[in-house]
Amino acid sequence: MYLVLCRGNAIYTGMALDVTARFAQHLAGIGARYTRANPPHRLLARFACPNQSVAGRLEAAIKRLTAAEKRTLVGLTGAAARKLLLRPR
């Protein structure tokens, strides 16, 4: 899982086995359609996941966050991050 800051201060959320290689693809314009239209500026955060199932659930939880909550998530780790992601909506 990773978060990328894109043009217009938008935050793109994605998942990849090799985040560094995937971010390089985004920079080269061969990543996701969104990052081709909104070029990435920098990698904001990466989160390790034990398997693809957990990564998919984490990605869905992050995509439900507001932009402000995503920016807060960048500075959090462990229990604080889980608390933000798992709070009732």
C-alpha positions as CSV (number, residue, x, y, z in Angstrom):
1,M,0.0,0.0,0.0
2,Y,1.2,3.5,-0.7
3,L,0.0,7.1,-0.9
4,V,1.3,9.5,-3.6
5,L,1.0,13.2,-3.7
6,C,-0.1,14.2,-7.2
7,R,-0.8,17.5,-9.1
8,G,-3.3,19.7,-7.5
9,N,-2.4,18.2,-4.0
10,A,-4.5,15.2,-4.8
11,I,-3.6,12.0,-3.0
12,Y,-3.5,8.7,-5.0
13,T,-3.8,5.4,-3.1
14,G,-2.5,2.2,-4.6
15,M,-1.0,-1.2,-3.8
16,A,2.0,-3.0,-5.2
17,L,4.5,-5.6,-4.2
18,D,7.4,-3.3,-5.0
19,V,6.3,0.3,-4.1
20,T,9.6,1.8,-5.4
21,A,9.2,0.2,-8.8
22,R,5.5,1.1,-9.0
23,F,6.3,4.7,-8.1
24,A,8.9,4.8,-10.8
25,Q,6.3,3.6,-13.3
26,H,4.0,6.4,-12.2
27,L,6.8,9.0,-12.7
28,A,7.5,7.6,-16.1
29,G,3.8,8.0,-17.1
30,I,3.2,4.3,-17.4
31,G,1.3,3.8,-14.2
32,A,-2.4,4.2,-13.5
33,R,-4.6,6.3,-15.7
34,Y,-5.1,8.7,-12.8
35,T,-1.4,9.4,-12.3
36,R,-0.9,9.8,-16.1
37,A,-3.5,12.6,-16.0
38,N,-2.3,13.9,-12.6
39,P,1.4,13.5,-12.5
40,P,2.9,12.4,-9.1
41,H,5.1,14.7,-7.1
42,R,6.3,12.4,-4.3
43,L,5.7,9.3,-2.4
44,L,3.9,10.2,0.9
45,A,3.8,6.9,2.7
46,R,4.0,3.2,2.3
47,F,2.4,0.5,4.5
48,A,3.5,-3.1,4.6
49,C,0.7,-5.7,4.5
50,P,1.0,-9.5,5.1
51,N,-0.9,-10.4,2.0
52,Q,-3.0,-9.1,-0.9
53,S,-6.3,-9.6,0.9
54,V,-5.2,-7.3,3.8
55,A,-3.8,-4.8,1.3
56,G,-7.1,-4.7,-0.5
57,R,-9.0,-4.0,2.7
58,L,-6.5,-1.4,3.7
59,E,-6.8,0.3,0.3
60,A,-10.6,0.4,0.6
61,A,-10.4,1.9,4.1
62,I,-7.9,4.6,3.0
63,K,-10.0,5.5,-0.1
64,R,-13.0,6.1,2.3
65,L,-11.0,8.8,4.2
66,T,-11.2,12.5,3.4
67,A,-8.1,14.2,2.0
68,A,-7.4,15.8,5.4
69,E,-7.6,12.3,7.1
70,K,-5.2,10.9,4.5
71,R,-2.7,13.7,5.2
72,T,-3.1,12.9,8.9
73,L,-2.5,9.2,8.2
74,V,0.8,9.9,6.6
75,G,2.3,10.9,10.0
76,L,0.7,8.0,11.9
77,T,2.0,4.5,12.7
78,G,0.8,1.4,14.4
79,A,-2.2,1.7,16.7
80,A,-2.9,5.4,15.8
81,A,-3.1,4.6,12.1
82,R,-5.4,1.6,12.8
83,K,-7.6,3.7,15.0
84,L,-8.1,6.2,12.2
85,L,-8.8,3.5,9.6
86,L,-11.1,1.4,11.7
87,R,-13.2,4.1,13.3
88,P,-16.9,3.9,12.5
89,R,-18.2,6.0,9.7
